[in-house]
Amino acid sequence: MTIASRQATIDKAVGYLDDGSFEATLRKRVAIPSASRVAANKPDLWRYVTEDMQPFFEWLGFTTKIYENDKAPGPFLLAERIEDPRFTTVLQYGHGDVVAGLDGQWEADLSPFEMTEKNGAWYGRGTADNKGQHAVNLAAVEALLAVKGSLGFNLKYLIEMGEESGSLGLEEMCAAHRDELKADVFIASDGPRLALERPTIFLGARGGMPFHLEINARESFQHSGNWGGILSNPGIELCHAITALVGRTGQIKVPEMTPGSIPENVRTALKDCHITPTAGDPPIEPWWGEPGLTPEEKVFAWSSFEVMEMECGNLAQPLYAIPPKARARMQLRFPVGVDPDAVVPAVRKALIDAGYDRVVVKDPTDAIFLASRLDPDHPWVSRVVASIEKTLGTPPAILPNLGGSLPNNIFSDLLGLPTIWIPHSYPGCLQHAPNEHLPISIVREGLAMMAGLYWDIGETAA
């Protein structure tokens, strides 16, 4: 009976894809232009919550509450279904906001807020990040309730509407409602799989810290024929200053910017993970980054330091003059083991020690995501891996943390929860770019493994 009921739940969830109802639901959600960084779309952040998410959860028998925070661009929705206080409680998360649509930059037959099926994928803003991903999870919840009549565990679901704006206000909201968010485990879906055809779980995220370097040499441009050779060029000076922080092959020179070492169980987990570029992806350049590390260790267990943008002079309208200033926006991605408070002071010291005392290091003004990582040996990791393997016949890749940044530390550190992410996307999905898409094959696998996981949690929830 248990095997049949479990399979019936999986079949029900996948059936939503086959009968077209999942597509219709996601199409409606994609059509809401909930771009949190676009002021004109602020009403759409509320529409997504009040016209779609809230009625859907209440239809499934959840109670709902809407919270606001002055820092956040949009509301937070907390939906919960408490079946028995003695049962395991799962906290889940998704974000309903998206980046700007970039209408006009998509392929001719595509539009950001009109979902289109093409080449076995659904195209549209939010299909991969993150509407499609939490749509998969919610459809699996719906299937379990339809087959079993109950979850067999307690479920709290948090929908944020400002993740693409840096999750401003999320930490404050979680701190203010810590008791309401109490749970035994945190499970969410965001980010990409390791590869298109490799189901994956990840247990945290690298931190992300942006900051600016600037040299302001003088007030105005000076003719290069009159002053060239006797006035400093801040562009040249800044380029050399950056080499005091990072080598010509991407090796970070400031110890405080790296973890120093990689835990052995993290290395072990990464031996089963392989970054495999697909068609359209750039090839891996093995000569770049920290020497002696595998590509997977470089992305998932070490720091990377990038020049994101540089400004010097006016390339669009050359003036044939020595520029008065130069600046660059830098970004550090870092794993657990790096103290973010130590980074900027260490950068300042490294520049001064190298003789670049004219470089101004500006404190980060954008949101900083902190690094977090659940121990790969944690029992909940084994539990989730076993469930996915039972459903798909193969174990998922286990990434100790995502290479990118997410507000995972709020759930792991502030709320004290073991955190497991099960992504329903892949590296080539073009999230944040024109032509964002979600392969339907990933949706099918996602529906199956989430339905199986919910069933398995319910079977042992007491």
C-alpha positions in Angstrom: 0.0 0.0 0.0 2.8 2.4 0.9 4.6 1.9 -2.4 1.4 2.2 -4.4 0.4 5.3 -2.6 3.8 6.9 -3.0 3.8 6.1 -6.7 0.2 7.4 -7.0 1.4 10.7 -5.5 4.3 10.9 -8.0 1.9 10.0 -10.9 -0.5 12.6 -9.7 2.2 15.3 -9.6 3.6 14.4 -13.1 0.0 14.2 -14.3 -0.3 18.0 -13.8 2.4 18.4 -16.5 0.8 15.9 -18.9 -2.8 17.4 -18.6 -1.6 21.0 -19.1 -2.7 22.3 -15.8 0.9 23.0 -14.6 1.7 24.9 -17.7 -1.5 27.0 -17.3 -0.7 27.8 -13.7 2.9 28.8 -14.5 1.8 30.8 -17.5 -0.5 32.9 -15.3 2.3 33.5 -12.8 4.9 34.5 -15.5 2.4 37.0 -16.9 2.6 39.1 -13.7 5.6 41.4 -14.3 6.8 41.3 -10.7 10.2 43.0 -11.2 11.3 44.2 -7.8 13.9 46.6 -9.0 11.5 48.4 -11.3 9.5 51.0 -9.4 6.5 50.9 -11.8 6.1 47.2 -11.1 5.7 47.5 -7.3 1.9 46.9 -7.5 2.7 43.6 -9.3 4.7 42.4 -6.3 1.4 42.6 -4.3 -0.6 41.1 -7.1 1.6 38.0 -7.2 0.9 37.5 -3.5 -2.7 38.5 -3.1 -4.1 37.4 -6.5 -2.2 34.1 -6.9 -0.2 32.8 -4.0 -2.5 33.6 -1.1 -5.7 32.1 -2.8 -3.8 29.1 -3.9 -2.4 28.3 -0.4 -5.8 28.8 1.2 -7.4 26.5 -1.4 -4.9 23.9 -0.2 -6.0 24.3 3.4 -3.2 26.6 4.6 -3.7 29.7 6.8 -1.9 32.8 5.5 -0.4 36.0 6.8 1.1 38.9 4.9 4.0 40.9 6.5 5.8 44.0 5.5 9.2 45.5 6.3 10.2 49.1 5.5 13.4 47.9 3.8 11.7 45.4 1.5 10.4 46.4 -1.9 7.4 44.1 -1.5 5.4 41.9 0.9 6.2 38.6 2.5 3.6 35.8 2.6 3.7 33.1 5.3 1.4 30.2 4.6 1.2 27.3 7.1 -0.6 24.0 7.5 -0.1 22.5 10.9 -1.5 19.0 11.0 -0.1 17.9 14.4 2.3 19.7 16.7 4.1 16.4 17.2 4.9 16.0 13.5 8.1 17.1 11.7 7.8 20.7 10.6 9.3 21.8 7.2 9.9 25.4 6.3 10.0 26.1 2.6 10.9 29.2 0.7 10.5 30.8 -2.8 10.6 34.2 -4.3 8.0 35.6 -6.6 9.9 38.7 -7.8 12.0 38.7 -10.9 14.6 40.9 -12.6 13.6 43.4 -15.3 12.0 41.8 -18.4 14.4 43.4 -20.9 11.6 43.4 -23.4 13.0 44.0 -27.0 16.2 42.1 -26.3 14.6 38.6 -26.5 14.5 36.5 -29.6 11.9 37.7 -32.1 9.3 35.2 -31.2 9.7 35.5 -27.5 8.4 38.0 -24.9 9.5 38.1 -21.2 6.0 38.1 -19.6 4.3 35.8 -22.1 5.4 32.2 -21.6 6.2 30.4 -24.8 7.1 26.8 -25.4 10.1 26.3 -27.7 12.6 23.4 -28.2 11.4 21.5 -25.2 11.5 24.4 -22.8 9.3 27.2 -21.5 10.6 30.7 -22.1 9.6 33.7 -20.0 10.9 35.8 -17.1 10.7 33.8 -13.9 10.3 30.4 -15.5 13.7 29.4 -14.0 14.1 32.0 -11.3 12.0 31.5 -9.3 8.4 31.1 -10.2 8.9 27.8 -12.1 10.8 26.3 -9.2 8.3 27.0 -6.4 5.5 26.1 -8.8 7.0 22.6 -9.0 7.1 22.3 -5.3 3.6 23.6 -4.8 2.2 21.2 -7.4 3.9 18.3 -5.6 2.2 19.5 -2.3 -1.1 19.6 -4.2 -0.6 16.1 -5.5 0.1 14.7 -2.0 -3.0 16.3 -0.6 -5.1 15.0 -3.5 -3.9 11.4 -3.1 -3.5 11.1 0.7 -5.8 13.8 2.0 -3.1 15.1 4.3 0.6 15.9 4.3 1.6 13.8 7.3 3.9 16.6 8.4 3.6 20.3 9.1 4.5 22.7 6.3 5.3 26.4 6.5 5.9 28.2 3.2 7.5 31.7 3.0 7.2 33.6 -0.3 9.5 36.7 -0.6 9.0 39.5 -3.1 12.4 41.1 -3.0 15.1 38.5 -3.5 16.3 40.1 -6.7 16.8 43.3 -4.8 19.1 41.7 -2.3 16.5 40.2 0.0 16.3 43.6 1.8 14.2 43.2 5.0 14.1 39.4 4.9 16.5 39.1 7.9 14.5 41.6 9.9 11.2 39.9 9.1 12.6 36.5 10.1 14.0 37.9 13.3 10.6 39.5 14.2 8.7 36.3 13.5 11.2 33.8 14.6 8.7 31.8 16.6 6.3 31.5 13.7 9.1 30.2 11.5 10.2 27.5 13.9 10.8 24.2 12.0 12.9 21.1 11.9 14.4 21.5 8.5 14.5 24.1 5.7 13.9 22.9 2.1 13.8 25.2 -0.9 14.4 25.4 -4.6 16.5 28.1 -6.4 19.7 28.3 -8.4 20.7 25.7 -11.0 21.5 22.1 -10.9 25.1 21.0 -11.5 24.2 20.1 -15.0 21.1 19.8 -17.2 20.8 16.0 -16.7 22.1 15.8 -13.2 19.6 16.2 -10.3 21.4 18.1 -7.5 21.0 19.2 -4.0 23.1 22.0 -2.4 23.5 22.8 1.3 24.3 26.4 1.4 25.7 29.3 -0.7 28.9 31.2 -1.1 28.8 34.7 0.2 28.8 37.7 -2.1 30.5 41.1 -1.4 30.8 44.0 -3.8 33.0 47.1 -3.2 34.5 49.9 -5.2 38.1 50.9 -5.8 38.7 54.6 -6.9 41.5 56.9 -7.7 40.6 60.6 -8.0 43.8 62.3 -9.2 42.4 65.7 -10.2 39.3 67.6 -11.1 39.4 67.6 -14.9 40.7 66.0 -18.1 44.1 67.3 -19.3 45.3 67.3 -22.9 47.7 64.3 -23.4 49.9 66.3 -25.7 50.6 69.0 -23.2 50.6 66.8 -20.0 51.4 63.3 -21.1 54.4 61.9 -19.3 54.3 64.4 -16.4 50.8 63.7 -15.0 49.7 60.4 -13.5 47.1 58.3 -15.3 44.6 57.0 -12.7 43.5 54.2 -15.2 47.0 52.8 -15.4 47.5 53.2 -11.6 44.3 51.5 -10.8 45.0 48.5 -13.1 48.4 48.0 -11.3 46.8 48.4 -7.9 44.3 45.6 -8.7 47.3 43.3 -9.4 48.3 43.7 -5.7 45.0 41.9 -4.8 44.8 39.2 -7.5 47.3 37.7 -9.9 47.2 37.6 -13.7 45.6 34.1 -13.6 43.0 34.9 -11.0 44.8 33.7 -7.9 43.8 35.8 -4.9 46.8 37.3 -3.1 45.0 38.6 0.1 44.7 35.7 2.6 41.7 37.2 4.4 39.7 36.8 1.1 40.0 33.0 1.0 39.1 30.2 3.4 42.7 29.0 3.6 41.7 25.4 3.3 38.9 23.1 2.3 37.3 20.6 4.7 37.9 17.0 3.8 34.3 16.0 3.7 33.6 18.9 1.3 36.4 17.7 -1.0 34.9 14.2 -0.8 31.4 15.4 -1.8 32.8 17.3 -4.7 34.6 14.3 -6.1 31.2 13.1 -7.4 30.4 16.5 -8.9 31.6 17.6 -12.4 31.0 20.9 -14.1 30.0 20.0 -17.7 29.4 22.9 -20.0 26.6 22.3 -22.5 26.0 23.8 -26.0 26.3 27.6 -25.8 28.3 27.6 -22.5 31.9 28.8 -22.5 34.6 26.2 -22.1 36.3 25.9 -18.7 39.7 27.6 -18.6 41.8 25.3 -16.2 44.7 27.8 -16.0 42.5 30.4 -14.3 41.9 30.6 -10.5 43.6 29.0 -7.5 46.4 26.5 -8.6 46.0 22.9 -7.4 42.2 23.0 -7.1 39.7 21.2 -9.4 37.2 23.3 -11.2 34.5 22.1 -8.8 36.6 23.1 -5.8 37.3 26.5 -7.3 33.6 27.3 -7.8 32.0 25.6 -4.8 34.7 25.5 -2.0 37.0 28.5 -2.7 36.8 32.3 -3.2 36.7 34.1 -6.6 37.5 37.8 -7.0 36.3 39.7 -10.1 36.5 43.1 -11.7 32.8 43.5 -12.6 33.0 46.9 -14.2 35.6 49.6 -14.8 35.3 53.3 -15.7 38.1 55.6 -17.0 37.7 58.4 -19.5 35.0 58.3 -22.1 35.4 55.4 -24.5 32.2 56.3 -26.4 33.4 59.9 -27.0 37.2 60.0 -26.9 38.7 63.2 -25.6 42.4 62.5 -26.3 43.0 63.7 -22.7 44.4 62.1 -19.5 41.4 61.2 -17.4 41.2 62.6 -13.9 39.8 59.6 -12.2 39.2 55.8 -12.5 37.1 53.4 -10.6 36.2 49.7 -10.6 33.4 47.7 -9.0 34.9 44.5 -7.5 33.1 41.4 -6.3 34.3 38.7 -3.9 32.4 35.4 -3.8 33.5 33.5 -0.7 32.7 30.2 1.1 32.4 29.4 4.8 35.7 30.2 6.4 36.0 33.8 5.3 35.3 36.6 7.7 33.5 39.3 5.6 34.2 42.0 8.2 38.0 41.4 7.7 37.9 41.7 3.9 37.9 45.5 3.3 40.4 46.3 6.0 42.7 43.6 4.5 42.3 45.0 1.0 43.2 48.5 2.2 46.3 47.3 4.0 47.4 45.2 1.0 47.1 48.3 -1.3 49.0 50.5 1.1 51.7 47.9 1.7 52.1 47.7 -2.1 52.5 51.5 -2.4 49.0 52.3 -3.7 47.9 54.6 -1.0 46.0 56.8 -3.4 43.4 54.1 -4.0 40.2 54.6 -2.1 38.5 51.4 -1.0 34.8 52.2 -0.5 32.8 50.1 2.0 30.1 47.9 0.4 26.9 49.8 -0.3 25.0 46.9 -1.9 23.6 44.0 0.0 26.1 41.5 1.3 25.1 37.8 1.3 27.0 35.8 4.0 28.4 32.3 3.3 26.7 29.2 4.8 27.0 25.5 4.4 25.3 22.5 6.1 27.7 19.7 6.9 27.4 17.1 4.1 27.3 14.3 6.8 24.1 15.8 8.4 21.3 13.2 8.7 18.8 15.3 6.7 21.2 15.2 3.8 21.2 11.4 3.8 17.4 11.4 4.1 16.8 13.6 1.2 19.4 11.9 -1.0 17.8 8.5 -0.3 14.3 9.7 -1.2 15.5 11.2 -4.5 17.4 8.1 -5.4 14.4 6.0 -4.6 12.3 8.1 -7.0 14.8 8.6 -9.9 16.9 5.5 -9.5 20.1 7.5 -9.2 21.4 9.7 -6.4 21.7 13.4 -6.9 24.9 15.3 -6.9 25.6 16.8 -3.5 27.1 20.3 -3.6 28.3 21.6 -0.2 27.1 25.0 -1.3 26.0 26.9 -4.4 28.7 28.9 -6.3 26.4 31.9 -6.3 24.8 33.7 -3.4 21.4 33.3 -1.7 20.0 34.4 1.7 20.6 30.9 3.1 22.5 32.2 6.1 19.2 33.8 7.4 17.7 30.3 7.6 20.8 28.4 8.8 22.3 31.0 11.2 19.4 33.2 12.4 16.7 30.4 12.5 19.2 27.6 13.2 17.9 25.2 10.6 19.6 22.5 8.5 19.2 23.8 5.0 18.8 21.8 1.8 18.1 23.2 -1.6 16.8 21.1 -4.5 17.1 23.2 -7.7 14.8 22.8 -10.7 16.9 24.7 -13.2 20.3 24.3 -14.9 23.3 26.5 -15.6 22.3 27.5 -19.1 18.8 28.7 -18.2 19.8 32.4 -18.9 18.3 33.6 -15.7 18.7 37.4 -15.4 19.2 37.6 -19.1 17.0 37.7 -22.2 15.5 34.3 -23.2 15.3 32.9 -19.7 13.9 29.4 -19.9 13.1 26.2 -18.0 13.5 22.8 -19.7 10.3 20.8 -19.4 12.4 17.6 -18.7 13.6 19.3 -15.5 10.0 20.1 -14.5 9.0 16.4 -15.0 11.9 15.2 -12.8 11.2 17.9 -10.2 7.6 17.0 -9.8 8.4 13.4 -9.4 11.2 13.8 -6.8 9.4 16.4 -4.8 6.2 14.4 -4.6 8.3 11.4 -3.5 10.2 13.4 -0.9 7.0 14.9 0.6 5.5 11.4 0.8 8.6 10.1 2.5 8.8 13.0 5.0 5.1 12.3 5.9 5.7 8.6 6.4 8.2 9.4 9.2 7.0 12.8 10.4 6.0 11.6 13.9 
